[in-house]
Amino acid sequence: MKRIDKENYYLDIAETVLERSTCLRRCYGAIIVKNDEIVATGYNGAPRGRKNCMDLGYCTREAMQVPSGERYELCRSVHAEMNAIISAARRDTLGATLYLAGREAKSGELLHDATSCSMCRRVIINAGIDRVVIRSGEREFRVVHVEDWVREDDSLPEET
């Protein structure tokens, strides 16, 4: 039996975490790792005490036919990355790595284009996380250095 590499080990755990997601569109799981220890986990779902889309039986963004990646203010969920960061102490996020995996809610198909939204990117930057490792295939992943998100500021208008 071949031993799994650390990146896929943690991504597999993030995939297990996403099984708690309550989103009807896309399920995400995130874990924060520092010094080879899991610091916190998070999945996307409604804030504690509020009804989630699964309970309601509908997704507002889906009902309004909002394309993926737009109008997050209409979403009932707190994103997986934010939930993981909320559950961690800042001393544990400084210099840490966040692992992210996503699947389509209906089909369970792996999201090959998973990424953090612009709001989560801002929170990840402020949490002091160094890297985000995102599953892009069954054993494939890409690594984002958070410093790149700082340098490539997506909150500024594009220059022409």
SEROTOR-783291 format. One line per field, with one value per atom (N, C-alpha, C, O): residue number from 1; atom name; x, y, z. Coordinates in Angstrom, 2 decimals. Example, Ala and Ser with C-alpha at 12.3 -4.5 7.8 and 13.67 -1.06 7.14 Angstrom:
! residues 2
k = c(1, 1, 1, 1, 2, 2, 2, 2) .
a = c(N, CA, C, O, N, CA, C, O) .
px = c(13.19, 12.30, 13.20, 14.24, 12.85, 13.67, 12.90, 13.41) .
py = c(-5.69, -4.50, -3.30, -3.32, -2.25, -1.06, 0.03, 1.14) .
pz = c(7.80, 7.80, 7.80, 8.46, 7.08, 7.14, 7.87, 8.04) .
***
This chain:
! residues 160
k = c(1, 1, 1, 1, 2, 2, 2, 2, 3, 3, 3, 3, 4, 4, 4, 4, 5, 5, 5, 5, 6, 6, 6, 6, 7, 7, 7, 7, 8, 8, 8, 8, 9, 9, 9, 9, 10, 10, 10, 10, 11, 11, 11, 11, 12, 12, 12, 12, 13, 13, 13, 13, 14, 14, 14, 14, 15, 15, 15, 15, 16, 16, 16, 16, 17, 17, 17, 17, 18, 18, 18, 18, 19, 19, 19, 19, 20, 20, 20, 20, 21, 21, 21, 21, 22, 22, 22, 22, 23, 23, 23, 23, 24, 24, 24, 24, 25, 25, 25, 25, 26, 26, 26, 26, 27, 27, 27, 27, 28, 28, 28, 28, 29, 29, 29, 29, 30, 30, 30, 30, 31, 31, 31, 31, 32, 32, 32, 32, 33, 33, 33, 33, 34, 34, 34, 34, 35, 35, 35, 35, 36, 36, 36, 36, 37, 37, 37, 37, 38, 38, 38, 38, 39, 39, 39, 39, 40, 40, 40, 40, 41, 41, 41, 41, 42, 42, 42, 42, 43, 43, 43, 43, 44, 44, 44, 44, 45, 45, 45, 45, 46, 46, 46, 46, 47, 47, 47, 47, 48, 48, 48, 48, 49, 49, 49, 49, 50, 50, 50, 50, 51, 51, 51, 51, 52, 52, 52, 52, 53, 53, 53, 53, 54, 54, 54, 54, 55, 55, 55, 55, 56, 56, 56, 56, 57, 57, 57, 57, 58, 58, 58, 58, 59, 59, 59, 59, 60, 60, 60, 60, 61, 61, 61, 61, 62, 62, 62, 62, 63, 63, 63, 63, 64, 64, 64, 64, 65, 65, 65, 65, 66, 66, 66, 66, 67, 67, 67, 67, 68, 68, 68, 68, 69, 69, 69, 69, 70, 70, 70, 70, 71, 71, 71, 71, 72, 72, 72, 72, 73, 73, 73, 73, 74, 74, 74, 74, 75, 75, 75, 75, 76, 76, 76, 76, 77, 77, 77, 77, 78, 78, 78, 78, 79, 79, 79, 79, 80, 80, 80, 80, 81, 81, 81, 81, 82, 82, 82, 82, 83, 83, 83, 83, 84, 84, 84, 84, 85, 85, 85, 85, 86, 86, 86, 86, 87, 87, 87, 87, 88, 88, 88, 88, 89, 89, 89, 89, 90, 90, 90, 90, 91, 91, 91, 91, 92, 92, 92, 92, 93, 93, 93, 93, 94, 94, 94, 94, 95, 95, 95, 95, 96, 96, 96, 96, 97, 97, 97, 97, 98, 98, 98, 98, 99, 99, 99, 99, 100, 100, 100, 100, 101, 101, 101, 101, 102, 102, 102, 102, 103, 103, 103, 103, 104, 104, 104, 104, 105, 105, 105, 105, 106, 106, 106, 106, 107, 107, 107, 107, 108, 108, 108, 108, 109, 109, 109, 109, 110, 110, 110, 110, 111, 111, 111, 111, 112, 112, 112, 112, 113, 113, 113, 113, 114, 114, 114, 114, 115, 115, 115, 115, 116, 116, 116, 116, 117, 117, 117, 117, 118, 118, 118, 118, 119, 119, 119, 119, 120, 120, 120, 120, 121, 121, 121, 121, 122, 122, 122, 122, 123, 123, 123, 123, 124, 124, 124, 124, 125, 125, 125, 125, 126, 126, 126, 126, 127, 127, 127, 127, 128, 128, 128, 128, 129, 129, 129, 129, 130, 130, 130, 130, 131, 131, 131, 131, 132, 132, 132, 132, 133, 133, 133, 133, 134, 134, 134, 134, 135, 135, 135, 135, 136, 136, 136, 136, 137, 137, 137, 137, 138, 138, 138, 138, 139, 139, 139, 139, 140, 140, 140, 140, 141, 141, 141, 141, 142, 142, 142, 142, 143, 143, 143, 143, 144, 144, 144, 144, 145, 145, 145, 145, 146, 146, 146, 146, 147, 147, 147, 147, 148, 148, 148, 148, 149, 149, 149, 149, 150, 150, 150, 150, 151, 151, 151, 151, 152, 152, 152, 152, 153, 153, 153, 153, 154, 154, 154, 154, 155, 155, 155, 155, 156, 156, 156, 156, 157, 157, 157, 157, 158, 158, 158, 158, 159, 159, 159, 159, 160, 160, 160, 160) .
a = c(N, CA, C, O, N, CA, C, O, N, CA, C, O, N, CA, C, O, N, CA, C, O, N, CA, C, O, N, CA, C, O, N, CA, C, O, N, CA, C, O, N, CA, C, O, N, CA, C, O, N, CA, C, O, N, CA, C, O, N, CA, C, O, N, CA, C, O, N, CA, C, O, N, CA, C, O, N, CA, C, O, N, CA, C, O, N, CA, C, O, N, CA, C, O, N, CA, C, O, N, CA, C, O, N, CA, C, O, N, CA, C, O, N, CA, C, O, N, CA, C, O, N, CA, C, O, N, CA, C, O, N, CA, C, O, N, CA, C, O, N, CA, C, O, N, CA, C, O, N, CA, C, O, N, CA, C, O, N, CA, C, O, N, CA, C, O, N, CA, C, O, N, CA, C, O, N, CA, C, O, N, CA, C, O, N, CA, C, O, N, CA, C, O, N, CA, C, O, N, CA, C, O, N, CA, C, O, N, CA, C, O, N, CA, C, O, N, CA, C, O, N, CA, C, O, N, CA, C, O, N, CA, C, O, N, CA, C, O, N, CA, C, O, N, CA, C, O, N, CA, C, O, N, CA, C, O, N, CA, C, O, N, CA, C, O, N, CA, C, O, N, CA, C, O, N, CA, C, O, N, CA, C, O, N, CA, C, O, N, CA, C, O, N, CA, C, O, N, CA, C, O, N, CA, C, O, N, CA, C, O, N, CA, C, O, N, CA, C, O, N, CA, C, O, N, CA, C, O, N, CA, C, O, N, CA, C, O, N, CA, C, O, N, CA, C, O, N, CA, C, O, N, CA, C, O, N, CA, C, O, N, CA, C, O, N, CA, C, O, N, CA, C, O, N, CA, C, O, N, CA, C, O, N, CA, C, O, N, CA, C, O, N, CA, C, O, N, CA, C, O, N, CA, C, O, N, CA, C, O, N, CA, C, O, N, CA, C, O, N, CA, C, O, N, CA, C, O, N, CA, C, O, N, CA, C, O, N, CA, C, O, N, CA, C, O, N, CA, C, O, N, CA, C, O, N, CA, C, O, N, CA, C, O, N, CA, C, O, N, CA, C, O, N, CA, C, O, N, CA, C, O, N, CA, C, O, N, CA, C, O, N, CA, C, O, N, CA, C, O, N, CA, C, O, N, CA, C, O, N, CA, C, O, N, CA, C, O, N, CA, C, O, N, CA, C, O, N, CA, C, O, N, CA, C, O, N, CA, C, O, N, CA, C, O, N, CA, C, O, N, CA, C, O, N, CA, C, O, N, CA, C, O, N, CA, C, O, N, CA, C, O, N, CA, C, O, N, CA, C, O, N, CA, C, O, N, CA, C, O, N, CA, C, O, N, CA, C, O, N, CA, C, O, N, CA, C, O, N, CA, C, O, N, CA, C, O, N, CA, C, O, N, CA, C, O, N, CA, C, O, N, CA, C, O, N, CA, C, O, N, CA, C, O, N, CA, C, O, N, CA, C, O, N, CA, C, O, N, CA, C, O, N, CA, C, O, N, CA, C, O, N, CA, C, O, N, CA, C, O, N, CA, C, O, N, CA, C, O, N, CA, C, O, N, CA, C, O, N, CA, C, O, N, CA, C, O, N, CA, C, O, N, CA, C, O, N, CA, C, O) .
px = c(0.84, 0.00, 0.89, 1.82, 0.57, 1.34, 0.80, -0.40, 1.71, 1.34, 0.91, 1.56, -0.19, -0.72, 0.15, 0.66, 0.33, 1.09, 0.26, -0.97, 0.94, 0.27, -0.81, -1.87, -0.53, -1.52, -2.84, -3.90, -2.77, -4.00, -4.63, -5.85, -3.82, -4.34, -5.25, -6.38, -4.75, -5.55, -6.72, -7.79, -6.55, -7.67, -8.76, -9.95, -8.38, -9.37, -10.17, -11.38, -9.50, -10.21, -11.16, -12.29, -10.71, -11.59, -12.82, -13.92, -12.63, -13.77, -14.74, -15.95, -14.23, -15.11, -15.89, -17.08, -15.22, -15.88, -17.01, -18.05, -16.83, -17.87, -19.16, -20.21, -19.09, -20.29, -21.28, -22.42, -20.86, -21.75, -22.42, -23.29, -22.04, -22.60, -24.11, -24.66, -24.78, -26.24, -26.67, -27.85, -25.73, -26.02, -26.64, -26.25, -27.57, -28.21, -27.50, -27.84, -26.51, -25.78, -24.42, -24.14, -23.57, -22.19, -21.81, -22.10, -21.14, -20.71, -19.20, -18.44, -18.78, -17.36, -16.96, -17.73, -15.72, -15.14, -13.76, -13.04, -13.41, -12.10, -11.51, -12.22, -10.20, -9.50, -8.27, -7.67, -7.93, -6.73, -5.71, -6.01, -4.51, -3.43, -2.23, -1.82, -1.67, -0.45, 0.47, 0.03, 1.72, 2.70, 2.23, 2.41, 1.62, 1.16, 0.06, -0.09, -0.69, -1.83, -3.06, -2.97, -4.20, -5.45, -5.89, -6.07, -6.06, -6.42, -7.93, -8.50, -8.58, -10.02, -10.56, -9.83, -11.87, -12.56, -13.77, -14.24, -14.27, -15.47, -16.12, -15.46, -17.42, -18.18, -19.20, -19.47, -19.77, -20.72, -22.11, -22.60, -22.72, -24.06, -24.55, -23.79, -25.85, -26.47, -25.86, -25.36, -25.90, -25.41, -26.15, -27.32, -25.48, -26.07, -27.44, -27.60, -28.40, -29.74, -30.66, -31.88, -30.12, -30.96, -31.25, -30.45, -32.37, -32.70, -31.77, -31.45, -31.34, -30.48, -31.30, -32.47, -30.70, -31.41, -31.94, -33.03, -31.18, -31.64, -32.96, -33.86, -33.07, -34.30, -35.45, -36.59, -35.13, -36.14, -36.59, -37.73, -35.69, -36.01, -35.80, -36.24, -35.13, -34.83, -33.61, -33.24, -33.01, -31.87, -32.32, -32.74, -32.23, -32.66, -31.90, -32.50, -30.59, -29.78, -30.15, -30.19, -30.42, -30.81, -32.19, -32.40, -33.13, -34.47, -34.43, -35.24, -33.48, -33.34, -32.42, -32.17, -31.91, -31.01, -29.75, -29.28, -29.22, -27.99, -26.81, -26.68, -25.97, -24.82, -23.86, -23.75, -23.17, -22.17, -21.15, -20.71, -20.78, -19.78, -20.34, -19.59, -21.66, -22.27, -23.30, -23.89, -23.51, -24.57, -24.57, -25.61, -23.38, -23.28, -24.11, -24.42, -24.46, -25.25, -26.64, -27.31, -27.07, -28.37, -28.29, -29.32, -27.09, -26.86, -27.07, -26.66, -27.70, -27.92, -26.68, -26.58, -25.74, -24.60, -23.44, -23.21, -22.74, -21.40, -20.48, -20.64, -19.50, -18.63, -17.71, -17.41, -17.27, -16.43, -15.17, -14.80, -14.50, -13.25, -13.51, -12.74, -14.60, -14.93, -15.25, -14.81, -16.02, -16.36, -15.11, -15.02, -14.16, -12.92, -12.14, -11.63, -12.05, -11.30, -11.98, -11.30, -13.30, -14.04, -13.76, -13.73, -13.55, -13.32, -11.89, -11.58, -11.02, -9.59, -9.16, -9.74, -8.14, -7.52, -6.55, -5.93, -6.39, -5.49, -4.07, -3.40, -3.61, -2.25, -2.11, -1.00, -3.22, -3.17, -3.35, -3.06, -3.83, -3.99, -2.77, -2.53, -2.00, -0.81, 0.18, 0.68, 0.46, 1.41, 0.85, 1.59, -0.44, -1.06, -1.41, -1.26, -1.86, -2.35, -3.82, -4.22, -4.62, -6.03, -6.21, -5.77, -6.85, -7.15, -8.62, -9.47, -8.95, -10.31, -10.70, -9.95, -11.88, -12.42, -13.89, -14.58, -14.37, -15.78, -16.38, -15.70, -17.69, -18.45, -19.80, -20.34, -20.33, -21.69, -22.65, -22.50, -23.62, -24.54, -25.42, -25.63, -25.93, -26.87, -26.18, -26.67, -25.07, -24.42, -23.29, -22.91, -22.76, -21.61, -20.31, -19.26, -20.38, -19.19, -18.19, -18.56, -16.93, -15.85, -15.84, -16.00, -15.64, -15.50, -14.05, -13.18, -13.78, -12.40, -11.96, -10.76, -12.93, -12.64, -12.86, -13.02, -12.88, -13.13, -12.09, -10.92, -12.56, -11.67, -12.39, -13.60, -11.69, -12.29, -12.85, -12.24, -14.04, -14.65, -13.86, -12.98, -14.16, -13.41, -13.58, -12.66, -14.77, -14.98, -14.11, -13.47, -14.08, -13.26, -11.78, -11.01, -11.39, -9.98, -9.56, -8.47, -10.42, -10.10, -9.95, -9.05, -10.85, -10.78, -9.53, -8.87, -9.20, -7.99, -6.75, -5.84, -6.70, -5.57, -5.44, -4.35, -6.54, -6.48, -6.19, -5.65, -6.53, -6.24, -4.76, -4.30, -4.00, -2.57, -2.21, -1.10, -3.15, -2.90, -1.93, -2.06, -0.94, 0.09, -0.31, -0.08, -0.92, -1.21, -2.63, -3.17, -3.22, -4.49, -4.26, -3.82, -4.55, -4.39, -5.79, -6.62, -6.05, -7.39, -7.40, -6.63, -8.29, -8.42, -9.00, -10.00, -8.35, -8.81, -9.08, -9.62, -8.73, -8.97, -8.94, -8.72, -9.16, -9.20, -7.92, -7.98, -6.78, -5.51, -4.70, -3.55, -5.32, -4.64, -5.09, -6.20, -4.21, -4.52, -3.66, -2.67, -4.06, -3.23, -2.99, -3.81, -1.86, -1.47, -1.50, -0.90, -2.21, -2.26, -1.47, -1.72, -0.54, 0.18, -0.62, -0.83, -1.08, -1.99, -1.38, -2.11, -0.07, 0.59, 0.21, 0.16, -0.06, -0.52, -1.87, -2.11, -2.76, -4.06, -3.90, -4.68, -2.91, -2.64, -2.16, -2.64, -1.21, -0.62, -1.61, -1.66, -2.41, -3.38, -4.74, -5.65, -4.86, -6.04, -7.28, -7.44, -8.17, -9.38, -10.48, -11.55, -10.22, -11.20, -11.00, -11.81, -9.92, -9.65, -10.20, -10.23, -10.64, -11.09, -9.94, -8.78, -10.29, -9.25, -8.74, -9.50, -7.42, -6.81, -6.97, -6.86, -7.22, -7.37, -6.24, -6.21) .
py = c(-1.19, 0.00, 1.25, 1.36, 2.17, 3.42, 4.44, 4.64, 5.07, 6.08, 7.36, 7.81, 7.95, 9.19, 10.37, 10.41, 11.34, 12.53, 13.42, 13.31, 14.31, 15.16, 16.05, 16.23, 16.62, 17.53, 16.80, 17.33, 15.61, 14.85, 14.30, 14.15, 14.00, 13.58, 14.67, 14.39, 15.90, 16.99, 17.34, 17.71, 17.24, 17.48, 16.43, 16.74, 15.19, 14.14, 14.47, 14.22, 15.01, 15.41, 16.56, 16.58, 17.53, 18.64, 18.11, 18.64, 17.06, 16.46, 15.79, 15.83, 15.20, 14.62, 15.74, 15.58, 16.85, 17.99, 18.53, 18.91, 18.56, 19.12, 18.31, 18.79, 17.08, 16.26, 16.82, 16.37, 17.79, 18.47, 19.69, 20.28, 20.07, 21.25, 21.15, 20.06, 22.29, 22.32, 23.08, 23.41, 23.36, 24.10, 23.18, 22.02, 23.69, 22.93, 23.07, 22.38, 23.96, 24.20, 23.54, 22.64, 24.02, 23.54, 23.33, 24.15, 22.22, 21.87, 22.06, 21.54, 22.80, 23.05, 22.62, 22.72, 22.15, 21.84, 22.47, 22.48, 23.00, 23.65, 23.20, 23.00, 23.05, 22.81, 23.71, 24.01, 24.13, 24.95, 24.08, 23.46, 24.05, 23.23, 24.11, 24.92, 23.94, 24.65, 23.69, 22.96, 23.69, 22.79, 21.33, 20.58, 20.97, 19.60, 19.15, 17.96, 20.11, 19.81, 20.54, 21.69, 19.86, 20.50, 21.45, 21.05, 22.70, 23.75, 23.95, 24.14, 23.90, 24.15, 23.58, 23.37, 23.36, 22.91, 23.80, 24.48, 23.80, 24.56, 24.03, 23.52, 24.17, 23.83, 24.94, 25.73, 25.00, 26.07, 25.68, 24.59, 26.62, 26.41, 27.68, 28.61, 27.70, 28.87, 29.14, 28.21, 30.38, 30.68, 29.85, 29.50, 29.55, 28.74, 29.30, 30.50, 28.40, 28.79, 29.21, 29.27, 29.51, 29.90, 28.68, 27.74, 28.70, 27.62, 27.67, 28.74, 26.50, 26.45, 26.06, 25.68, 26.16, 25.89, 24.47, 24.23, 23.52, 22.14, 22.01, 21.28, 22.72, 22.68, 23.39, 22.94, 24.50, 25.28, 24.61, 24.79, 23.84, 23.15, 23.99, 23.62, 25.13, 25.96, 26.83, 27.10, 27.25, 28.17, 29.46, 29.45, 30.56, 31.85, 32.20, 32.64, 32.01, 32.36, 31.48, 31.94, 30.21, 29.30, 29.69, 29.69, 30.01, 30.42, 31.68, 31.85, 32.56, 33.81, 33.63, 34.58, 32.42, 32.09, 32.96, 33.42, 33.17, 33.94, 33.03, 31.93, 33.47, 32.65, 32.43, 33.25, 31.30, 30.99, 32.11, 32.64, 32.48, 33.51, 34.93, 35.89, 35.06, 36.39, 36.49, 35.48, 37.70, 38.05, 37.22, 36.72, 37.06, 36.27, 36.83, 36.10, 38.10, 38.67, 38.03, 38.15, 37.36, 36.68, 35.28, 34.65, 34.80, 33.43, 33.37, 34.28, 32.31, 32.11, 31.59, 31.68, 31.04, 30.34, 31.24, 32.31, 30.77, 31.27, 30.28, 29.07, 30.80, 29.94, 29.10, 29.45, 27.98, 27.01, 27.67, 27.45, 28.48, 29.13, 30.04, 30.05, 30.81, 31.72, 30.95, 31.32, 29.87, 29.07, 28.48, 28.42, 28.03, 27.49, 28.59, 28.37, 29.76, 30.86, 31.34, 31.65, 31.40, 31.80, 30.86, 31.27, 29.58, 28.56, 28.50, 27.74, 29.28, 29.22, 30.51, 31.57, 30.38, 31.56, 32.16, 31.42, 33.45, 34.11, 33.56, 33.41, 33.28, 32.74, 31.42, 31.05, 30.72, 29.45, 29.61, 28.68, 30.76, 30.96, 31.64, 31.52, 32.36, 33.04, 32.03, 31.19, 32.11, 31.19, 29.82, 28.94, 29.63, 28.32, 28.09, 28.99, 26.89, 26.51, 26.15, 25.44, 26.65, 26.29, 25.32, 25.61, 24.20, 23.20, 23.30, 23.36, 23.32, 23.54, 22.50, 22.25, 21.92, 20.98, 21.30, 21.74, 21.07, 21.35, 20.31, 19.71, 20.12, 19.20, 19.82, 20.62, 19.44, 19.83, 19.15, 17.96, 19.89, 19.31, 18.22, 17.18, 18.44, 17.49, 16.22, 15.12, 16.37, 15.21, 14.62, 13.47, 15.40, 14.95, 15.04, 14.62, 15.60, 15.71, 16.70, 17.77, 16.33, 17.19, 18.49, 18.50, 19.59, 20.90, 21.08, 21.29, 21.01, 21.15, 22.61, 22.90, 23.53, 24.97, 25.65, 26.87, 24.89, 25.46, 26.54, 26.41, 27.59, 28.65, 29.44, 29.27, 30.27, 31.12, 32.36, 32.93, 32.78, 34.01, 35.22, 35.08, 36.38, 37.59, 37.94, 38.45, 37.66, 37.94, 37.02, 37.46, 35.74, 34.78, 35.09, 34.93, 35.53, 35.90, 36.99, 36.94, 37.98, 39.07, 38.55, 38.96, 37.65, 37.09, 36.23, 36.28, 35.45, 34.60, 35.48, 35.17, 36.57, 37.49, 38.04, 38.02, 38.52, 39.11, 38.09, 38.45, 36.82, 35.78, 35.43, 34.74, 35.90, 35.63, 34.26, 33.78, 33.63, 32.33, 32.52, 33.47, 31.62, 31.74, 31.11, 31.69, 29.91, 29.17, 28.62, 28.33, 28.48, 27.79, 26.67, 26.92, 25.45, 24.28, 23.84, 23.52, 23.83, 23.58, 22.31, 22.17, 21.39, 20.15, 20.50, 21.21, 19.99, 20.23, 18.92, 18.95, 17.80, 16.47, 15.47, 15.83, 14.21, 13.19, 13.17, 12.90, 13.43, 13.51, 14.74, 14.89, 15.60, 16.81, 18.00, 18.02, 18.97, 20.18, 21.31, 21.10, 22.51, 23.67, 24.43, 24.42, 25.09, 25.84, 27.32, 27.76, 28.08, 29.53, 30.12, 29.79, 30.97, 31.71, 32.97, 33.79, 33.14, 34.23, 35.58, 36.52, 35.68, 36.92, 37.32, 38.51, 36.34, 36.63, 37.34, 38.24, 36.94, 37.60, 39.02, 39.90, 39.26, 40.61, 41.47, 42.59, 40.94, 41.67, 41.87, 42.95, 40.85, 40.91, 41.28, 40.46, 42.49, 42.97, 42.96, 43.83, 41.98, 41.86, 42.86, 42.88, 43.68, 44.68, 46.01, 46.93, 46.10, 47.30, 47.14, 46.03, 48.24, 48.12, 47.69, 48.05, 46.91, 46.45, 47.63, 48.49, 47.63, 48.68, 48.34, 47.17, 49.34, 49.09, 49.70, 49.59) .
pz = c(0.00, 0.00, 0.00, 0.79, -0.89, -0.99, 0.02, 0.15, 0.71, 1.71, 1.02, 0.08, 1.47, 0.90, 1.31, 2.43, 0.40, 0.75, 1.67, 1.72, 2.39, 3.38, 2.77, 3.36, 1.59, 0.99, 0.74, 1.06, 0.16, -0.10, 1.17, 1.24, 2.16, 3.46, 4.03, 4.45, 4.05, 4.59, 3.68, 4.18, 2.37, 1.46, 1.63, 1.52, 1.89, 2.16, 3.42, 3.48, 4.41, 5.64, 5.34, 5.83, 4.53, 4.13, 3.38, 3.53, 2.58, 1.88, 2.85, 2.63, 3.90, 4.91, 5.61, 5.88, 5.89, 6.54, 5.67, 6.20, 4.35, 3.47, 3.50, 3.07, 4.00, 4.11, 5.14, 5.20, 5.94, 6.89, 6.29, 6.93, 5.08, 4.43, 4.30, 4.12, 4.40, 4.26, 3.01, 2.85, 2.13, 0.90, -0.15, -0.26, -0.91, -1.97, -3.31, -4.27, -3.38, -4.64, -4.64, -5.42, -3.74, -3.66, -2.21, -1.35, -1.97, -0.62, -0.52, -1.34, 0.48, 0.69, 2.09, 3.04, 2.20, 3.48, 3.54, 2.54, 4.69, 4.87, 6.19, 7.17, 6.19, 7.45, 7.48, 6.45, 8.67, 8.88, 9.60, 10.62, 9.04, 9.59, 9.88, 9.05, 11.08, 11.43, 12.18, 13.07, 11.80, 12.42, 12.38, 13.34, 11.26, 11.02, 11.99, 12.26, 12.52, 13.38, 12.87, 12.46, 12.89, 12.48, 13.59, 14.74, 13.21, 14.15, 14.20, 15.28, 13.03, 12.95, 11.65, 10.68, 11.65, 10.44, 10.21, 11.12, 8.98, 8.67, 7.41, 6.51, 7.35, 6.15, 5.92, 6.83, 4.72, 4.45, 4.92, 4.65, 5.64, 6.18, 6.85, 7.10, 7.13, 7.75, 9.13, 9.77, 9.58, 10.94, 11.98, 11.80, 13.06, 14.13, 14.53, 14.73, 14.64, 15.07, 13.95, 14.14, 12.77, 11.63, 10.77, 10.73, 10.10, 9.18, 7.98, 7.47, 7.55, 6.38, 5.15, 5.27, 4.00, 2.74, 2.70, 2.17, 3.25, 3.28, 4.04, 3.62, 5.17, 5.97, 5.25, 5.30, 4.60, 3.91, 2.60, 2.15, 2.01, 0.76, -0.48, -1.56, -0.32, -1.49, -1.23, -0.09, -2.32, -2.29, -2.96, -4.11, -2.25, -2.79, -4.06, -5.04, -4.06, -5.24, -6.43, -7.57, -6.16, -7.23, -7.77, -8.98, -6.88, -7.28, -8.15, -9.06, -7.85, -8.62, -9.83, -10.57, -10.03, -11.14, -11.13, -12.17, -9.93, -9.78, -10.16, -9.62, -11.08, -11.47, -10.30, -9.39, -10.35, -9.33, -9.25, -10.27, -8.02, -7.82, -7.73, -7.59, -7.81, -7.75, -6.63, -6.22, -6.15, -5.20, -3.92, -3.48, -3.33, -2.11, -0.95, -0.01, -1.01, 0.07, 0.16, 1.18, -0.91, -0.91, -0.30, -0.04, -0.10, 0.40, 1.90, 2.63, 2.37, 3.81, 4.52, 5.74, 3.77, 4.35, 4.76, 4.18, 5.77, 6.09, 5.38, 5.51, 4.63, 3.84, 4.71, 5.85, 4.15, 4.88, 5.42, 6.57, 4.59, 5.02, 6.21, 7.18, 6.15, 7.25, 8.52, 9.60, 8.38, 9.57, 10.21, 11.44, 9.40, 9.96, 10.69, 11.79, 10.07, 10.68, 11.96, 12.94, 11.97, 13.16, 14.32, 15.48, 14.00, 15.03, 15.53, 16.45, 14.94, 15.30, 16.01, 15.81, 16.83, 17.43, 16.43, 15.65, 16.42, 15.47, 15.57, 14.55, 16.76, 16.89, 16.13, 15.72, 15.93, 15.21, 13.71, 12.95, 13.26, 11.82, 11.20, 10.00, 12.01, 11.49, 10.94, 11.69, 9.66, 9.04, 8.71, 8.28, 8.90, 8.69, 7.21, 6.37, 6.92, 5.59, 5.71, 6.63, 4.78, 4.71, 3.54, 2.43, 3.80, 2.77, 2.43, 3.32, 1.12, 0.67, -0.38, -1.32, -0.19, -1.17, -1.37, -0.45, -2.59, -2.89, -3.82, -4.64, -3.66, -4.51, -4.85, -4.09, -6.00, -6.38, -5.41, -5.14, -4.89, -3.91, -4.52, -3.90, -5.72, -6.32, -6.82, -6.57, -7.51, -8.14, -7.30, -7.51, -6.37, -5.60, -6.38, -5.90, -7.59, -8.45, -7.87, -7.39, -7.93, -7.45, -8.23, -9.45, -7.52, -8.17, -8.57, -7.72, -9.85, -10.34, -10.35, -10.42, -10.26, -10.31, -8.97, -8.91, -7.89, -6.57, -6.26, -6.60, -5.62, -5.17, -4.08, -3.89, -3.40, -2.38, -3.04, -3.94, -2.59, -3.12, -2.62, -1.77, -3.15, -2.78, -1.30, -0.67, -0.74, 0.69, 1.53, 2.49, 1.19, 1.95, 1.79, 2.74, 0.61, 0.40, 1.37, 1.93, 1.57, 2.49, 3.92, 4.65, 4.31, 5.66, 5.82, 6.86, 4.80, 4.83, 4.95, 5.73, 4.20, 4.27, 5.69, 6.27, 6.26, 7.60, 8.69, 9.73, 8.45, 9.44, 9.45, 10.36, 8.46, 8.42, 7.87, 8.07, 7.18, 6.57, 5.41, 4.64, 5.28, 4.24, 2.91, 1.85, 2.99, 1.76, 1.81, 2.87, 0.62, 0.47, -0.54, -1.66, -0.13, -0.99, -1.39, -0.54, -2.69, -3.21, -4.05, -5.00, -3.70, -4.48, -5.86, -5.96, -6.91, -8.28, -9.03, -10.14, -8.44, -9.01, -7.87, -6.72, -8.20, -7.15, -6.31, -5.11, -6.92, -6.19, -6.60, -6.20, -7.40, -7.86, -7.02, -6.48, -6.91, -6.15, -6.68, -7.38, -6.33, -6.63, -5.34, -4.42, -5.30, -4.10, -4.43, -5.41, -3.61, -3.76, -2.60, -1.44, -2.91, -1.88, -1.61, -2.51, -0.39, -0.04, -0.40, -0.71, -0.35, -0.75, -2.17, -2.49, -3.04, -4.41, -4.39, -5.20, -3.48, -3.37, -2.86, -3.23, -2.03, -1.55, -2.71, -2.92, -3.47, -4.58, -5.73, -6.32, -6.04, -7.13, -6.54, -6.51, -6.07, -5.33, -6.22, -7.08, -5.99, -6.81, -6.42, -7.03, -5.40, -5.01, -5.73, -5.60, -6.50, -7.29, -8.70, -9.23, -9.31, -10.71, -11.62, -11.41, -12.62, -13.56, -14.37, -14.81, -14.56, -15.38, -16.84, -17.23, -17.65, -19.09, -19.87, -21.10) .
***
